[in-house]
Structure formats: structure tokens, C-alpha cells
């Protein structure tokens, strides 16, 4: 399995995990998100993301990194990109969450080991990510 395949596997796993977050964020008025990003009011986006996450994940497991953008023009629907991090015990998985009117996607940016105690392969980090998602998921009633 190539490194590209493993990155795609990480992206698929993260995408599956954040589906509830995406559904919640798509309920937010896009004009509000555009305004918050335009005027650097990242604290308001953090509040929205944290509120959406609290019913699905343990606190601090996924967070908004206070980096985002709004791509808007006269000919297409807006695209909102939020940089996020998923914090597993041994790794931090940084990714872009890309929200569009009819779709959402994930782009894995970086996998950061949180300790230097030992080398972890990409396949091991995938297993650790899957376990971290399982442990930190809260089942909404």
C-alpha cells in the first residue's frame, strides 16, 4: 500500500467520523461564517464548532485551529474551508474541512506525532486514529 493510499484511508476515516459535525455546520447561515472569517472573528467559529462537536465527541478531541477561508465570487456558491485538528493520544491529525452548498470534503494536511518515543508508520497511525475515534465518540441519543 502506497503512502498516498494510506493518506486517502486517513481522509476517509476522518470524513466518516466528522459527518455529524458537517451536518451541524451546514445548518449555520453561510453569511455568518463568511463574516466571521472575513473579520477574523475565529472565536465565534470556535464556539459554533465546539457546540456542534459536544454532542458527538469528547471535549478537545476535534478542534478548529482558528484558520479558515471563504471563497466567494459572483458565479459559484461559496466554499468555506476550516482547518481542524483531531487529537489522538499519540498523533494530531490536521485537516481542512471544506464545506460547499451540496458537498463537503476533507483534505489531510499533516500527521504530527505527539511524542518522539518511537517511530510510528502511517499504517500504525491509521489504526491509532481508528481507535481514538472509537474511544472519543459520544453516541447521541
N, C-alpha and C positions, 0 to 999 in steps of 0.2 A: 504494500500500500504506500503510495507516494505521500509526501508532505502536503501537497495540495489536496489530496483526498482526505487526509486527516483534518485539515483546516475546514474543509466542507462538512465533515462529520461534526466538528465542534459547532459550526454555524447552525447546522440542522438541529442539534440538541438544544442550543440556546434558543433558537427560534421556537421550538416546541414548548420550551419552558416559559417563555415570555408571552405566549398567546393571550393569557388573561390580562396582562399589562397592556398589550396592544389594543384589546377590545375596550379597556377603560380609557386609554388615551384618545382613541378615536371618538369618544363622547365629548371631549373638550373642544370648545369652539376654536377652530384653526386660527381665527383672527387674534384670539388671546395669545396663543402660542407664538404667532408671528410677532406680536407686540412685545411680549416678554423677551424674545430672542433679540429683537431689534434694539430694545432699550436696556439690554444687559440686566434684566431682572431674573437672573437664574435662580434666585432663592424662591421665586414663585413657581417656577417649573419644578424645582426640587420638592416643594410642598405637594404639588399635583402628583408627581411620580411616587413620592413616599405614601401618599394617601391611597393611590391605586395599588401599590405593592403590599400594603399592610394586611390585606385580606388573603393574600396568596403566598407570601414568603416571610421568613423570619426577618426581623429588623436587621438592616445592614448587609443583607446577602446581595441585593442588587441595588445599585445607586446611580443617580445621574451625576456625571462628572463636571457639571456646570460648563460644558462646552456644547454648543449646538449651532445650527444654522437654519435659516428659512430660505428656500429657493423659490422665488415668485417672479412671474412675468405675466404679460398680457395674454399669452397664448396657451398656457397649460395650467393645470391645477397646482396648488402649492405642494412643495415637498419639504417636510420637516425632518431634520436629522439631529438626533440627540446622541451624544457619546455617553455610554453607560459602562459600568463595571460590574461583573459578577464575581463575588469574593468567596472562593472556596478556601478551606484551611491551608492548602499548600500552594495555591495559584490564584492570581487575579486575571480574569478574562475580560479584556477591554474590547468593546464592540460598538459599532454605530447602529442605532435603531433608526431605520428610515421609514417614515410614515408618509403615505400618499393617499389620495382620496379613495382609491379602490384596492390598495395593496399595502403591504408592509414587508420589509426585509431586514436582514441582519448582515453586517459585514464585520467579520472578526478582524480586529486591528492588531492585537498583541496578546500573548500569553506570558504573564510575568510570574516566575517562581517567587514565592514569598520567603524561601529560605535557601541557603547555599549548602545545606547538609548533604545533598546528593543530587545527582543528575536524574531528571525525570524525562522520559521520552514523550513525544507527542501522543503516542497511543496510551501511555500511562496517564497523561493529563486528561485524556478523554474519559477514561474510567473514573478518575478522581472528580471530574466535572459532573458526570452522571450521578455519582454517589452524593456529591454536595447538593445537587438539585433535589434529589430524593429526600435528603435529611432536612433541607431548609424549606421545603414546600409545605404550605399550610392548606389543608383541604377545606375550601369554602363550603359552607352548608347550603 
